[in-house]
Amino acid sequence: MASSQFSLRPVSTIRLACKICGNGAPLYGVVDMHRPCQIEGAFVPPPLSGVPIYYRRCGHCGFLFTDAFDDWSRDDFKMHIYNDLYFAFDLHHACSRSCGNAATVAKLWARHKTDMRVLDFGGRNNVFCAALRASGFREAVPYDPIVPGHTSQPDGKFDLVTCFETLERLSDPLESIGRIIECVAEPGAILYSTQTQPADFHKYGVSWWYIGPRNGHISIYTRESLSLAWGRYGYTSVSFDDNLHMAFRSLPEQWAMTRRLS
């Protein structure tokens, strides 16, 4: 992949506004465009492309991001990242991860599934939703603006919106979170996953395993930046662990989840 094949936003040494909190975000580090997430034993890393991708980190909320792709359209992302070679860098996406996510959701909402409408936002296939329907959920449908066959947003609001491994792919995190929220009922919730930076992130910098432009990982959050992002819309974000989180304004009383999240 040569830089002549596509255009990136030119790098600037000026501090830019953090995409989450608006504070100054200086340049922090640089990686090669071909760098994938470094999942041990999953694949042989591709050759270097020679195309540098610069990341910035906010000194206030810790959000790490690149603005290199801010001028890209959905078609650009489909052509250069989510293309036919993408699955060589995400071997578990197609089935095993989706089935595991479905098992988690089925366990958390087992008592309420027959009454629930679930929307999978950005799921890229129907595997997750098919597993939920098979386990007895009233309705589970996928919606992904860049995947043919799933680009039409379903009508109505959903009790639960799931959003797995999507927020780290957003070049416009606040705007996209707003679009996700438009789909959820009130009361209702968004269950989402994205790996948050560890407490000792400074030891790794941009060599941290989760940073990988080739996988589309261009927005890397701290728990504080997630809280600020959802808080812009009056939502609370809580974390089950470093990867699994839930955002809500108010929760259905019948879910009885308040005690588990406090």
C-alpha positions in Angstrom: 0.0 0.0 0.0 1.7 3.2 -1.2 0.8 6.6 -0.1 0.0 7.5 -3.7 -3.0 5.2 -3.5 -4.9 7.4 -1.1 -4.8 10.8 0.6 -4.2 11.4 4.3 -4.6 14.6 6.2 -1.2 16.3 6.4 0.4 16.1 9.8 0.7 19.3 11.8 3.0 19.9 14.8 0.4 22.3 16.3 -1.7 21.0 19.2 -5.1 20.1 18.0 -8.3 20.0 20.0 -9.0 16.6 21.6 -11.9 15.0 19.9 -13.5 14.2 23.2 -12.8 17.1 25.7 -11.5 19.8 23.4 -8.2 20.3 25.3 -4.9 20.5 23.5 -3.6 17.2 22.1 0.0 17.3 20.9 1.7 14.7 18.7 2.5 11.6 20.7 3.9 8.9 18.4 3.9 7.4 15.0 3.3 3.9 13.6 3.3 2.4 10.1 0.0 2.3 8.2 0.3 -1.5 8.0 0.7 -2.0 11.7 -2.1 -4.3 12.9 -3.2 -5.0 16.4 -0.5 -7.4 17.8 -2.5 -10.4 18.8 0.1 -13.0 19.7 0.2 -16.0 17.4 -2.7 -14.8 15.2 -0.7 -14.0 12.0 2.6 -12.9 10.5 2.8 -9.1 10.5 2.6 -7.6 7.0 5.6 -5.7 5.4 5.9 -2.1 6.3 4.1 0.3 4.0 6.3 3.3 4.5 3.3 5.4 5.3 3.5 7.0 8.7 0.4 7.5 10.8 0.8 10.0 13.6 -1.2 9.8 16.8 -2.0 12.5 19.3 -2.8 12.1 23.0 -4.8 14.5 25.1 -3.1 15.7 28.2 -6.4 16.1 30.0 -8.5 13.0 29.4 -5.8 10.7 27.9 -7.7 10.1 24.6 -5.3 8.9 21.9 -6.3 9.5 18.3 -5.0 10.2 14.8 -6.6 12.8 12.5 -4.9 11.3 9.4 -8.2 9.8 8.2 -10.5 12.6 9.1 -11.1 13.5 5.5 -11.9 9.9 4.4 -15.3 8.8 3.3 -16.9 5.5 4.1 -15.8 4.3 0.7 -12.2 5.2 1.5 -12.3 3.1 4.7 -13.9 0.2 2.8 -11.3 0.4 0.0 -8.2 0.7 2.1 -8.9 -0.9 5.5 -12.1 -2.9 5.4 -11.3 -4.6 2.2 -10.8 -8.3 1.2 -7.5 -8.5 3.1 -9.0 -7.2 6.4 -9.9 -10.6 7.8 -6.3 -11.6 7.6 -5.7 -9.2 10.4 -8.8 -10.0 12.4 -9.0 -13.8 12.4 -11.6 -14.1 15.2 -14.0 -11.5 13.9 -16.1 -13.6 11.6 -17.6 -16.1 14.0 -15.9 -16.9 17.3 -15.9 -13.4 18.8 -19.5 -12.8 17.7 -20.7 -16.0 19.2 -18.8 -15.2 22.4 -20.5 -11.8 22.6 -23.9 -13.3 22.0 -23.3 -15.7 24.9 -22.4 -12.8 27.2 -25.6 -10.9 26.2 -27.7 -14.0 26.6 -26.4 -14.6 30.1 -26.9 -11.0 31.2 -30.4 -10.7 29.9 -31.6 -14.3 30.1 -34.7 -13.4 32.2 -35.8 -10.6 29.8 -34.9 -11.8 26.3 -38.4 -12.7 25.2 -39.5 -9.1 25.5 -36.4 -7.3 24.2 -35.5 -5.7 20.9 -31.7 -5.7 20.3 -29.8 -3.8 17.7 -26.2 -4.6 16.9 -24.6 -1.4 15.7 -21.5 -1.8 13.6 -21.4 -5.6 13.9 -20.4 -6.2 10.2 -22.4 -9.5 10.0 -25.5 -11.3 11.2 -23.7 -14.0 13.3 -24.2 -12.3 16.6 -27.9 -11.5 16.0 -28.6 -14.9 14.6 -27.2 -16.4 17.8 -29.4 -14.2 20.0 -32.5 -15.0 18.0 -31.7 -18.7 18.3 -31.4 -18.3 22.0 -34.9 -16.8 22.3 -34.5 -13.0 22.0 -37.7 -11.4 20.6 -35.8 -9.4 18.0 -32.1 -9.0 17.2 -31.0 -7.2 14.0 -27.7 -5.9 12.7 -27.0 -2.4 11.4 -23.7 -1.3 9.9 -23.4 1.8 7.7 -20.5 0.4 5.7 -21.5 -3.3 5.2 -23.7 -4.1 2.1 -27.0 -5.7 3.2 -27.0 -4.0 6.6 -26.8 -0.3 5.8 -30.5 0.5 6.4 -31.2 1.7 9.9 -34.1 -0.4 11.4 -37.2 1.5 12.5 -38.0 2.3 16.1 -36.0 2.3 19.3 -34.3 -0.7 20.9 -34.1 -1.8 24.5 -30.5 -2.8 24.1 -28.0 -1.6 21.5 -24.8 -3.5 21.3 -21.7 -2.0 19.8 -18.7 -4.4 19.9 -15.2 -3.3 18.7 -16.6 -0.2 17.0 -15.7 2.9 19.0 -12.0 2.5 18.4 -12.7 2.7 14.6 -14.4 6.0 14.7 -12.8 9.1 13.3 -15.7 11.2 14.7 -16.3 9.6 18.1 -18.7 12.2 19.6 -20.9 12.4 16.4 -21.0 8.6 16.1 -21.9 8.1 19.7 -24.8 10.5 19.1 -25.9 8.3 16.2 -25.8 5.2 18.4 -27.8 6.9 21.1 -30.5 7.7 18.5 -31.2 4.0 18.3 -31.8 3.2 22.0 -35.1 3.4 23.9 -35.5 5.3 27.1 -35.1 3.5 29.5 -32.6 1.3 27.7 -28.8 0.8 27.4 -25.8 0.4 25.1 -23.5 -2.5 25.8 -20.2 -1.9 24.1 -16.6 -3.1 24.0 -13.4 -1.3 23.4 -10.1 -1.8 25.1 -9.2 1.0 27.4 -5.6 2.1 28.0 -3.9 0.4 31.0 -2.7 2.4 34.0 0.9 2.0 32.8 0.2 3.0 29.2 3.1 5.4 29.3 5.5 2.4 29.4 4.2 1.3 26.0 3.1 4.4 24.1 2.1 3.7 20.5 3.7 0.3 20.7 0.7 -0.9 22.8 -0.8 -3.9 21.2 -4.3 -2.5 20.6 -3.0 0.4 18.4 -3.2 -0.7 14.8 -4.2 1.5 11.8 -4.5 -1.7 9.6 -7.3 -2.9 11.8 -8.9 0.5 11.8 -8.0 1.2 15.5 -7.6 5.0 15.3 -9.3 6.1 18.5 -8.0 4.7 21.8 -9.8 5.6 25.0 -9.2 5.9 28.7 -12.1 5.3 31.0 -12.2 9.0 31.7 -12.5 9.9 28.0 -15.3 7.3 27.6 -17.1 8.9 30.6 -16.7 12.3 29.1 -17.9 11.2 25.6 -21.1 9.6 26.8 -21.6 12.3 29.4 -22.0 14.9 26.6 -25.4 13.2 25.9 -26.4 12.8 29.6 -25.4 9.2 29.6 -23.4 7.4 32.3 -20.8 4.9 31.2 -19.7 2.1 33.6 -17.1 -0.6 33.0 -17.4 -4.3 33.7 -13.6 -4.6 33.0 -11.0 -3.0 30.7 -12.9 -4.0 27.6 -16.6 -4.4 28.3 -18.7 -1.3 29.2 -22.3 -0.1 29.4 -23.8 3.3 28.8 -27.3 4.5 29.8 -29.4 7.4 30.9 -31.8 5.2 32.9 -32.2 1.5 33.0 -35.5 -0.5 32.9 -36.4 -1.4 36.5 -37.1 -5.0 35.6 -33.5 -5.6 34.6 -32.5 -5.0 38.3 -29.0 -4.1 37.2 -28.4 -1.0 39.4 -26.9 -3.0 42.2 -24.5 -4.8 39.9 -23.3 -1.6 38.4 -22.9 0.4 41.6 
